């Protein structure tokens, strides 16, 4: 079973919440108004909205890495 890890560079988060609008099951805005991940490791079958959120982020701070290499 292939797993992927979601990472966010919170220092560069612009707080626009696009990721939470696209993929609320994995992204949320924390008490500081920064994007956060509710679950860092996801299955390949769950990647759809995660990848869309990553590509849509204007700050480019979301990365998705396959265990053993980048997605």
PDB file of N, CA, C and O in Angstrom:
ATOM      1  N   UNK A   1       0.843  -1.178   0.000  1.00  0.00           N
ATOM      2  CA  UNK A   1       0.000   0.000   0.000  1.00  0.00           C
ATOM      3  C   UNK A   1       0.897   1.253   0.000  1.00  0.00           C
ATOM      4  O   UNK A   1       1.753   1.413   0.870  1.00  0.00           O
ATOM      5  N   UNK A   2       0.689   2.114  -0.967  1.00  0.00           N
ATOM      6  CA  UNK A   2       1.503   3.321  -1.113  1.00  0.00           C
ATOM      7  C   UNK A   2       0.956   4.415  -0.195  1.00  0.00           C
ATOM      8  O   UNK A   2      -0.248   4.668  -0.152  1.00  0.00           O
ATOM      9  N   UNK A   3       1.870   5.055   0.537  1.00  0.00           N
ATOM     10  CA  UNK A   3       1.487   6.145   1.430  1.00  0.00           C
ATOM     11  C   UNK A   3       2.203   7.425   1.008  1.00  0.00           C
ATOM     12  O   UNK A   3       3.287   7.393   0.426  1.00  0.00           O
ATOM     13  N   UNK A   4       1.560   8.557   1.321  1.00  0.00           N
ATOM     14  CA  UNK A   4       2.107   9.866   0.993  1.00  0.00           C
ATOM     15  C   UNK A   4       2.085  10.745   2.239  1.00  0.00           C
ATOM     16  O   UNK A   4       1.189  10.623   3.075  1.00  0.00           O
ATOM     17  N   UNK A   5       3.068  11.627   2.362  1.00  0.00           N
ATOM     18  CA  UNK A   5       3.163  12.528   3.492  1.00  0.00           C
ATOM     19  C   UNK A   5       2.905  13.959   3.024  1.00  0.00           C
ATOM     20  O   UNK A   5       3.490  14.416   2.043  1.00  0.00           O
ATOM     21  N   UNK A   6       2.021  14.661   3.737  1.00  0.00           N
ATOM     22  CA  UNK A   6       1.701  16.058   3.445  1.00  0.00           C
ATOM     23  C   UNK A   6       2.526  16.943   4.373  1.00  0.00           C
ATOM     24  O   UNK A   6       2.572  16.718   5.582  1.00  0.00           O
ATOM     25  N   UNK A   7       3.174  17.949   3.796  1.00  0.00           N
ATOM     26  CA  UNK A   7       3.942  18.909   4.602  1.00  0.00           C
ATOM     27  C   UNK A   7       3.525  20.328   4.221  1.00  0.00           C
ATOM     28  O   UNK A   7       3.199  20.612   3.068  1.00  0.00           O
ATOM     29  N   UNK A   8       3.544  21.214   5.225  1.00  0.00           N
ATOM     30  CA  UNK A   8       3.215  22.624   5.014  1.00  0.00           C
ATOM     31  C   UNK A   8       4.331  23.472   5.600  1.00  0.00           C
ATOM     32  O   UNK A   8       4.765  23.240   6.728  1.00  0.00           O
ATOM     33  N   UNK A   9       4.795  24.451   4.841  1.00  0.00           N
ATOM     34  CA  UNK A   9       5.764  25.429   5.349  1.00  0.00           C
ATOM     35  C   UNK A   9       4.963  26.567   5.985  1.00  0.00           C
ATOM     36  O   UNK A   9       4.663  27.567   5.332  1.00  0.00           O
ATOM     37  N   UNK A  10       4.626  26.406   7.244  1.00  0.00           N
ATOM     38  CA  UNK A  10       3.744  27.341   7.943  1.00  0.00           C
ATOM     39  C   UNK A  10       4.311  28.757   8.008  1.00  0.00           C
ATOM     40  O   UNK A  10       3.544  29.717   8.070  1.00  0.00           O
ATOM     41  N   UNK A  11       5.610  28.905   7.994  1.00  0.00           N
ATOM     42  CA  UNK A  11       6.237  30.233   8.047  1.00  0.00           C
ATOM     43  C   UNK A  11       5.808  31.092   6.856  1.00  0.00           C
ATOM     44  O   UNK A  11       5.709  32.313   6.971  1.00  0.00           O
ATOM     45  N   UNK A  12       5.557  30.454   5.721  1.00  0.00           N
ATOM     46  CA  UNK A  12       5.221  31.170   4.492  1.00  0.00           C
ATOM     47  C   UNK A  12       3.723  31.194   4.186  1.00  0.00           C
ATOM     48  O   UNK A  12       3.314  31.702   3.142  1.00  0.00           O
ATOM     49  N   UNK A  13       2.899  30.649   5.092  1.00  0.00           N
ATOM     50  CA  UNK A  13       1.454  30.599   4.868  1.00  0.00           C
ATOM     51  C   UNK A  13       0.884  32.013   4.797  1.00  0.00           C
ATOM     52  O   UNK A  13       1.170  32.851   5.652  1.00  0.00           O
ATOM     53  N   UNK A  14       0.066  32.270   3.759  1.00  0.00           N
ATOM     54  CA  UNK A  14      -0.559  33.582   3.553  1.00  0.00           C
ATOM     55  C   UNK A  14      -1.952  33.660   4.175  1.00  0.00           C
ATOM     56  O   UNK A  14      -2.606  34.699   4.094  1.00  0.00           O
ATOM     57  N   UNK A  15      -2.405  32.586   4.786  1.00  0.00           N
ATOM     58  CA  UNK A  15      -3.695  32.520   5.481  1.00  0.00           C
ATOM     59  C   UNK A  15      -4.894  32.755   4.564  1.00  0.00           C
ATOM     60  O   UNK A  15      -5.908  33.298   5.002  1.00  0.00           O
ATOM     61  N   UNK A  16      -4.792  32.358   3.313  1.00  0.00           N
ATOM     62  CA  UNK A  16      -5.902  32.559   2.385  1.00  0.00           C
ATOM     63  C   UNK A  16      -6.938  31.434   2.443  1.00  0.00           C
ATOM     64  O   UNK A  16      -8.039  31.585   1.912  1.00  0.00           O
ATOM     65  N   UNK A  17      -6.604  30.323   3.074  1.00  0.00           N
ATOM     66  CA  UNK A  17      -7.505  29.196   3.332  1.00  0.00           C
ATOM     67  C   UNK A  17      -8.011  28.481   2.080  1.00  0.00           C
ATOM     68  O   UNK A  17      -9.040  27.808   2.135  1.00  0.00           O
ATOM     69  N   UNK A  18      -7.324  28.610   0.977  1.00  0.00           N
ATOM     70  CA  UNK A  18      -7.725  27.881  -0.228  1.00  0.00           C
ATOM     71  C   UNK A  18      -7.655  26.376   0.003  1.00  0.00           C
ATOM     72  O   UNK A  18      -8.529  25.632  -0.443  1.00  0.00           O
ATOM     73  N   UNK A  19      -6.622  25.935   0.694  1.00  0.00           N
ATOM     74  CA  UNK A  19      -6.477  24.494   0.946  1.00  0.00           C
ATOM     75  C   UNK A  19      -7.655  23.943   1.746  1.00  0.00           C
ATOM     76  O   UNK A  19      -8.116  22.831   1.486  1.00  0.00           O
ATOM     77  N   UNK A  20      -8.143  24.714   2.715  1.00  0.00           N
ATOM     78  CA  UNK A  20      -9.268  24.239   3.521  1.00  0.00           C
ATOM     79  C   UNK A  20     -10.563  24.224   2.724  1.00  0.00           C
ATOM     80  O   UNK A  20     -11.434  23.391   2.979  1.00  0.00           O
ATOM     81  N   UNK A  21     -10.702  25.122   1.775  1.00  0.00           N
ATOM     82  CA  UNK A  21     -11.896  25.143   0.927  1.00  0.00           C
ATOM     83  C   UNK A  21     -11.893  23.958  -0.041  1.00  0.00           C
ATOM     84  O   UNK A  21     -12.940  23.374  -0.320  1.00  0.00           O
ATOM     85  N   UNK A  22     -10.719  23.612  -0.545  1.00  0.00           N
ATOM     86  CA  UNK A  22     -10.603  22.532  -1.526  1.00  0.00           C
ATOM     87  C   UNK A  22     -10.614  21.159  -0.862  1.00  0.00           C
ATOM     88  O   UNK A  22     -11.199  20.215  -1.393  1.00  0.00           O
ATOM     89  N   UNK A  23      -9.973  21.047   0.287  1.00  0.00           N
ATOM     90  CA  UNK A  23      -9.769  19.727   0.905  1.00  0.00           C
ATOM     91  C   UNK A  23      -9.903  19.799   2.432  1.00  0.00           C
ATOM     92  O   UNK A  23      -8.922  19.596   3.148  1.00  0.00           O
ATOM     93  N   UNK A  24     -11.109  20.085   2.932  1.00  0.00           N
ATOM     94  CA  UNK A  24     -11.289  20.257   4.376  1.00  0.00           C
ATOM     95  C   UNK A  24     -11.058  18.995   5.198  1.00  0.00           C
ATOM     96  O   UNK A  24     -10.871  19.081   6.411  1.00  0.00           O
ATOM     97  N   UNK A  25     -11.068  17.834   4.568  1.00  0.00           N
ATOM     98  CA  UNK A  25     -10.820  16.617   5.331  1.00  0.00           C
ATOM     99  C   UNK A  25      -9.358  16.472   5.758  1.00  0.00           C
ATOM    100  O   UNK A  25      -9.052  15.665   6.636  1.00  0.00           O
ATOM    101  N   UNK A  26      -8.454  17.241   5.147  1.00  0.00           N
ATOM    102  CA  UNK A  26      -7.039  17.156   5.514  1.00  0.00           C
ATOM    103  C   UNK A  26      -6.429  18.483   5.945  1.00  0.00           C
ATOM    104  O   UNK A  26      -5.397  18.485   6.617  1.00  0.00           O
ATOM    105  N   UNK A  27      -7.036  19.614   5.581  1.00  0.00           N
ATOM    106  CA  UNK A  27      -6.475  20.918   5.930  1.00  0.00           C
ATOM    107  C   UNK A  27      -7.453  21.724   6.773  1.00  0.00           C
ATOM    108  O   UNK A  27      -8.666  21.643   6.578  1.00  0.00           O
ATOM    109  N   UNK A  28      -6.921  22.500   7.708  1.00  0.00           N
ATOM    110  CA  UNK A  28      -7.737  23.408   8.516  1.00  0.00           C
ATOM    111  C   UNK A  28      -6.883  24.622   8.888  1.00  0.00           C
ATOM    112  O   UNK A  28      -5.659  24.593   8.767  1.00  0.00           O
ATOM    113  N   UNK A  29      -7.540  25.674   9.335  1.00  0.00           N
ATOM    114  CA  UNK A  29      -6.841  26.866   9.791  1.00  0.00           C
ATOM    115  C   UNK A  29      -6.743  26.789  11.316  1.00  0.00           C
ATOM    116  O   UNK A  29      -7.751  26.601  11.997  1.00  0.00           O
ATOM    117  N   UNK A  30      -5.535  26.936  11.843  1.00  0.00           N
ATOM    118  CA  UNK A  30      -5.353  26.815  13.281  1.00  0.00           C
ATOM    119  C   UNK A  30      -5.631  28.132  14.011  1.00  0.00           C
ATOM    120  O   UNK A  30      -6.079  29.098  13.394  1.00  0.00           O
ATOM    121  N   UNK A  31      -5.374  28.174  15.292  1.00  0.00           N
ATOM    122  CA  UNK A  31      -5.644  29.352  16.115  1.00  0.00           C
ATOM    123  C   UNK A  31      -4.834  30.578  15.702  1.00  0.00           C
ATOM    124  O   UNK A  31      -5.216  31.706  16.013  1.00  0.00           O
ATOM    125  N   UNK A  32      -3.724  30.366  15.005  1.00  0.00           N
ATOM    126  CA  UNK A  32      -2.876  31.471  14.530  1.00  0.00           C
ATOM    127  C   UNK A  32      -3.292  31.933  13.135  1.00  0.00           C
ATOM    128  O   UNK A  32      -2.688  32.849  12.578  1.00  0.00           O
ATOM    129  N   UNK A  33      -4.326  31.299  12.571  1.00  0.00           N
ATOM    130  CA  UNK A  33      -4.766  31.649  11.224  1.00  0.00           C
ATOM    131  C   UNK A  33      -3.879  31.080  10.138  1.00  0.00           C
ATOM    132  O   UNK A  33      -3.893  31.559   9.004  1.00  0.00           O
ATOM    133  N   UNK A  34      -3.107  30.060  10.478  1.00  0.00           N
ATOM    134  CA  UNK A  34      -2.208  29.411   9.520  1.00  0.00           C
ATOM    135  C   UNK A  34      -2.763  28.045   9.136  1.00  0.00           C
ATOM    136  O   UNK A  34      -3.454  27.399   9.925  1.00  0.00           O
ATOM    137  N   UNK A  35      -2.456  27.615   7.925  1.00  0.00           N
ATOM    138  CA  UNK A  35      -2.887  26.299   7.469  1.00  0.00           C
ATOM    139  C   UNK A  35      -2.185  25.211   8.275  1.00  0.00           C
ATOM    140  O   UNK A  35      -1.012  25.330   8.630  1.00  0.00           O
ATOM    141  N   UNK A  36      -2.931  24.158   8.551  1.00  0.00           N
ATOM    142  CA  UNK A  36      -2.395  23.010   9.263  1.00  0.00           C
ATOM    143  C   UNK A  36      -2.980  21.746   8.641  1.00  0.00           C
ATOM    144  O   UNK A  36      -3.985  21.796   7.932  1.00  0.00           O
ATOM    145  N   UNK A  37      -2.338  20.616   8.918  1.00  0.00           N
ATOM    146  CA  UNK A  37      -2.769  19.337   8.372  1.00  0.00           C
ATOM    147  C   UNK A  37      -3.381  18.504   9.492  1.00  0.00           C
ATOM    148  O   UNK A  37      -2.783  18.353  10.558  1.00  0.00           O
ATOM    149  N   UNK A  38      -4.564  17.967   9.251  1.00  0.00           N
ATOM    150  CA  UNK A  38      -5.220  17.142  10.267  1.00  0.00           C
ATOM    151  C   UNK A  38      -4.644  15.728  10.312  1.00  0.00           C
ATOM    152  O   UNK A  38      -4.692  15.062  11.346  1.00  0.00           O
ATOM    153  N   UNK A  39      -4.099  15.275   9.178  1.00  0.00           N
ATOM    154  CA  UNK A  39      -3.467  13.958   9.106  1.00  0.00           C
ATOM    155  C   UNK A  39      -2.338  14.036   8.097  1.00  0.00           C
ATOM    156  O   UNK A  39      -2.584  14.302   6.920  1.00  0.00           O
ATOM    157  N   UNK A  40      -1.108  13.811   8.528  1.00  0.00           N
ATOM    158  CA  UNK A  40       0.053  13.975   7.646  1.00  0.00           C
ATOM    159  C   UNK A  40       0.233  12.855   6.641  1.00  0.00           C
ATOM    160  O   UNK A  40       0.726  13.097   5.539  1.00  0.00           O
ATOM    161  N   UNK A  41      -0.149  11.646   6.985  1.00  0.00           N
ATOM    162  CA  UNK A  41       0.055  10.500   6.100  1.00  0.00           C
ATOM    163  C   UNK A  41      -1.285  10.080   5.510  1.00  0.00           C
ATOM    164  O   UNK A  41      -2.255   9.851   6.232  1.00  0.00           O
ATOM    165  N   UNK A  42      -1.320   9.983   4.171  1.00  0.00           N
ATOM    166  CA  UNK A  42      -2.544   9.607   3.467  1.00  0.00           C
ATOM    167  C   UNK A  42      -2.257   8.469   2.493  1.00  0.00           C
ATOM    168  O   UNK A  42      -1.117   8.235   2.092  1.00  0.00           O
ATOM    169  N   UNK A  43      -3.316   7.780   2.130  1.00  0.00           N
ATOM    170  CA  UNK A  43      -3.219   6.701   1.148  1.00  0.00           C
ATOM    171  C   UNK A  43      -3.324   7.289  -0.256  1.00  0.00           C
ATOM    172  O   UNK A  43      -3.815   8.404  -0.433  1.00  0.00           O
ATOM    173  N   UNK A  44      -2.871   6.550  -1.232  1.00  0.00           N
ATOM    174  CA  UNK A  44      -2.934   6.994  -2.626  1.00  0.00           C
ATOM    175  C   UNK A  44      -4.367   7.318  -3.050  1.00  0.00           C
ATOM    176  O   UNK A  44      -4.592   8.252  -3.819  1.00  0.00           O
ATOM    177  N   UNK A  45      -5.318   6.560  -2.555  1.00  0.00           N
ATOM    178  CA  UNK A  45      -6.724   6.771  -2.915  1.00  0.00           C
ATOM    179  C   UNK A  45      -7.276   8.088  -2.365  1.00  0.00           C
ATOM    180  O   UNK A  45      -8.335   8.536  -2.805  1.00  0.00           O
ATOM    181  N   UNK A  46      -6.579   8.716  -1.414  1.00  0.00           N
ATOM    182  CA  UNK A  46      -7.032   9.963  -0.798  1.00  0.00           C
ATOM    183  C   UNK A  46      -6.341  11.200  -1.385  1.00  0.00           C
ATOM    184  O   UNK A  46      -6.590  12.317  -0.931  1.00  0.00           O
ATOM    185  N   UNK A  47      -5.498  11.015  -2.364  1.00  0.00           N
ATOM    186  CA  UNK A  47      -4.650  12.097  -2.878  1.00  0.00           C
ATOM    187  C   UNK A  47      -5.357  13.158  -3.709  1.00  0.00           C
ATOM    188  O   UNK A  47      -4.829  14.263  -3.838  1.00  0.00           O
ATOM    189  N   UNK A  48      -6.503  12.882  -4.268  1.00  0.00           N
ATOM    190  CA  UNK A  48      -7.153  13.796  -5.210  1.00  0.00           C
ATOM    191  C   UNK A  48      -7.212  15.237  -4.741  1.00  0.00           C
ATOM    192  O   UNK A  48      -6.611  16.111  -5.366  1.00  0.00           O
ATOM    193  N   UNK A  49      -7.924  15.503  -3.655  1.00  0.00           N
ATOM    194  CA  UNK A  49      -8.065  16.886  -3.202  1.00  0.00           C
ATOM    195  C   UNK A  49      -6.782  17.416  -2.580  1.00  0.00           C
ATOM    196  O   UNK A  49      -6.546  18.624  -2.592  1.00  0.00           O
ATOM    197  N   UNK A  50      -5.944  16.528  -2.033  1.00  0.00           N
ATOM    198  CA  UNK A  50      -4.671  16.965  -1.457  1.00  0.00           C
ATOM    199  C   UNK A  50      -3.790  17.565  -2.550  1.00  0.00           C
ATOM    200  O   UNK A  50      -3.206  18.633  -2.364  1.00  0.00           O
ATOM    201  N   UNK A  51      -3.695  16.882  -3.682  1.00  0.00           N
ATOM    202  CA  UNK A  51      -2.880  17.376  -4.790  1.00  0.00           C
ATOM    203  C   UNK A  51      -3.471  18.654  -5.375  1.00  0.00           C
ATOM    204  O   UNK A  51      -2.731  19.563  -5.751  1.00  0.00           O
ATOM    205  N   UNK A  52      -4.803  18.731  -5.453  1.00  0.00           N
ATOM    206  CA  UNK A  52      -5.453  19.943  -5.956  1.00  0.00           C
ATOM    207  C   UNK A  52      -5.161  21.126  -5.028  1.00  0.00           C
ATOM    208  O   UNK A  52      -4.882  22.230  -5.496  1.00  0.00           O
ATOM    209  N   UNK A  53      -5.225  20.897  -3.727  1.00  0.00           N
ATOM    210  CA  UNK A  53      -4.920  21.952  -2.755  1.00  0.00           C
ATOM    211  C   UNK A  53      -3.463  22.394  -2.884  1.00  0.00           C
ATOM    212  O   UNK A  53      -3.165  23.587  -2.827  1.00  0.00           O
ATOM    213  N   UNK A  54      -2.570  21.443  -3.056  1.00  0.00           N
ATOM    214  CA  UNK A  54      -1.145  21.754  -3.206  1.00  0.00           C
ATOM    215  C   UNK A  54      -0.896  22.624  -4.442  1.00  0.00           C
ATOM    216  O   UNK A  54      -0.154  23.605  -4.376  1.00  0.00           O
ATOM    217  N   UNK A  55      -1.510  22.266  -5.554  1.00  0.00           N
ATOM    218  CA  UNK A  55      -1.330  23.017  -6.800  1.00  0.00           C
ATOM    219  C   UNK A  55      -2.017  24.376  -6.760  1.00  0.00           C
ATOM    220  O   UNK A  55      -1.592  25.300  -7.453  1.00  0.00           O
ATOM    221  N   UNK A  56      -3.071  24.513  -5.962  1.00  0.00           N
ATOM    222  CA  UNK A  56      -3.835  25.758  -5.892  1.00  0.00           C
ATOM    223  C   UNK A  56      -3.294  26.763  -4.889  1.00  0.00           C
ATOM    224  O   UNK A  56      -3.686  27.929  -4.918  1.00  0.00           O
ATOM    225  N   UNK A  57      -2.413  26.342  -4.014  1.00  0.00           N
ATOM    226  CA  UNK A  57      -1.884  27.226  -2.978  1.00  0.00           C
ATOM    227  C   UNK A  57      -1.053  28.346  -3.606  1.00  0.00           C
ATOM    228  O   UNK A  57      -0.040  28.065  -4.246  1.00  0.00           O
ATOM    229  N   UNK A  58      -1.459  29.620  -3.437  1.00  0.00           N
ATOM    230  CA  UNK A  58      -0.721  30.714  -4.055  1.00  0.00           C
ATOM    231  C   UNK A  58       0.690  30.899  -3.491  1.00  0.00           C
ATOM    232  O   UNK A  58       1.566  31.434  -4.171  1.00  0.00           O
ATOM    233  N   UNK A  59       0.908  30.462  -2.260  1.00  0.00           N
ATOM    234  CA  UNK A  59       2.235  30.576  -1.651  1.00  0.00           C
ATOM    235  C   UNK A  59       3.109  29.370  -1.980  1.00  0.00           C
ATOM    236  O   UNK A  59       4.319  29.403  -1.754  1.00  0.00           O
ATOM    237  N   UNK A  60       2.507  28.307  -2.511  1.00  0.00           N
ATOM    238  CA  UNK A  60       3.273  27.110  -2.881  1.00  0.00           C
ATOM    239  C   UNK A  60       3.896  26.408  -1.690  1.00  0.00           C
ATOM    240  O   UNK A  60       5.002  25.876  -1.791  1.00  0.00           O
ATOM    241  N   UNK A  61       3.198  26.400  -0.563  1.00  0.00           N
ATOM    242  CA  UNK A  61       3.799  25.875   0.671  1.00  0.00           C
ATOM    243  C   UNK A  61       3.422  24.430   0.995  1.00  0.00           C
ATOM    244  O   UNK A  61       3.907  23.872   1.979  1.00  0.00           O
ATOM    245  N   UNK A  62       2.567  23.824   0.183  1.00  0.00           N
ATOM    246  CA  UNK A  62       2.134  22.454   0.447  1.00  0.00           C
ATOM    247  C   UNK A  62       2.919  21.498  -0.437  1.00  0.00           C
ATOM    248  O   UNK A  62       2.939  21.641  -1.659  1.00  0.00           O
ATOM    249  N   UNK A  63       3.566  20.523   0.192  1.00  0.00           N
ATOM    250  CA  UNK A  63       4.270  19.504  -0.585  1.00  0.00           C
ATOM    251  C   UNK A  63       3.698  18.136  -0.228  1.00  0.00           C
ATOM    252  O   UNK A  63       3.266  17.896   0.899  1.00  0.00           O
ATOM    253  N   UNK A  64       3.708  17.263  -1.202  1.00  0.00           N
ATOM    254  CA  UNK A  64       3.221  15.899  -1.013  1.00  0.00           C
ATOM    255  C   UNK A  64       4.326  14.972  -1.471  1.00  0.00           C
ATOM    256  O   UNK A  64       4.749  15.015  -2.626  1.00  0.00           O
ATOM    257  N   UNK A  65       4.796  14.126  -0.550  1.00  0.00           N
ATOM    258  CA  UNK A  65       5.900  13.237  -0.868  1.00  0.00           C
ATOM    259  C   UNK A  65       5.489  11.791  -0.707  1.00  0.00           C
ATOM    260  O   UNK A  65       4.937  11.394   0.319  1.00  0.00           O
ATOM    261  N   UNK A  66       5.763  11.022  -1.721  1.00  0.00           N
ATOM    262  CA  UNK A  66       5.541   9.584  -1.643  1.00  0.00           C
ATOM    263  C   UNK A  66       6.653   9.008  -0.779  1.00  0.00           C
ATOM    264  O   UNK A  66       7.800   9.446  -0.866  1.00  0.00           O
ATOM    265  N   UNK A  67       6.326   8.050   0.034  1.00  0.00           N
ATOM    266  CA  UNK A  67       7.378   7.411   0.808  1.00  0.00           C
ATOM    267  C   UNK A  67       8.383   6.813  -0.155  1.00  0.00           C
ATOM    268  O   UNK A  67       8.060   5.914  -0.932  1.00  0.00           O
ATOM    269  N   UNK A  68       9.593   7.317  -0.097  1.00  0.00           N
ATOM    270  CA  UNK A  68      10.627   6.889  -1.008  1.00  0.00           C
ATOM    271  C   UNK A  68      10.839   7.836  -2.177  1.00  0.00           C
ATOM    272  O   UNK A  68      11.701   7.569  -3.015  1.00  0.00           O
ATOM    273  N   UNK A  69      10.085   8.944  -2.274  1.00  0.00           N
ATOM    274  CA  UNK A  69      10.233   9.916  -3.360  1.00  0.00           C
ATOM    275  C   UNK A  69       9.058  10.869  -3.431  1.00  0.00           C
ATOM    276  O   UNK A  69       8.052  10.661  -2.753  1.00  0.00           O
ATOM    277  N   UNK A  70       9.167  11.904  -4.236  1.00  0.00           N
ATOM    278  CA  UNK A  70       8.114  12.934  -4.333  1.00  0.00           C
ATOM    279  C   UNK A  70       6.988  12.512  -5.264  1.00  0.00           C
ATOM    280  O   UNK A  70       7.222  11.838  -6.267  1.00  0.00           O
ATOM    281  N   UNK A  71       5.757  12.913  -4.928  1.00  0.00           N
ATOM    282  CA  UNK A  71       4.595  12.586  -5.746  1.00  0.00           C
ATOM    283  C   UNK A  71       4.527  13.474  -6.956  1.00  0.00           C
ATOM    284  O   UNK A  71       3.610  13.345  -7.766  1.00  0.00           O
TER     285      UNK A  71
END
